[in-house]
Amino acid sequence: MERGSDKHGARQDDAMAEEVEGMLRGTGPTHAEEWKDPEPPADDDPAADPHRPQYPDHG
């Protein structure tokens, strides 16, 4: 069976497909991609105004 991939074999194709299956079928983040989730803001973080760009203080 020809897969159109000459960079790696069928076994590696299957392994790569298995790695991304959770991302393709799942509705939420998978345990494997937990590091990609942003951290929630800390209690002492200033509130960000989405309409105003954030610049460092020059004071």
N, C-alpha and C positions, 0 to 999 in steps of 0.2 A: 504494500500500500504506500503510495507516494504522499507525503505530507507537505511538500513545498518548503521544507526547512533543511538546509544543508549545513547549518551551524552546529547542530547537535542531533542526537539520535532520538528514536521513538521513546526510549526509556526516560530520557531527560524531559522530553515533551510532556509525558504523562506526569512526571514528578512536578514540573512547573505548573501544570494545569491543576493539580491537587492543591498546591500552595495558594492559589488565588481563588479557589472554589468558594471559600467563605465570603470573600469580598463580592463575588458575583451573585451569589444566591442569598446572602444574609440581608436583613433589613437594618441591622445596627452594626456597630463596630465589633470586631472579633477580638478575642483575647490576644491574638498575635499582633494586632495593630494598636494595642492599648497605648503605646508610647507616642502615637500620633495625636492623641486627644489633647487639646489644650488644657492647661491647668486652670482651675477656677481662680478668680481674683482673691487676694488675701484681704483680711478684714481691714488692714490699714492702707490699702491701695486707694488712691484718689479715684473718684468716679470719672469716667471718660465721657466727654460730650462727643457724640458721633458727628456733629456738624462743625466741630472746631478741630483743626489739626493740632497735634501735640508737639510743642517745641520745648527744648530744654530752657530752664530759667537762665537769664543773663544778668542776674542781679547782684 
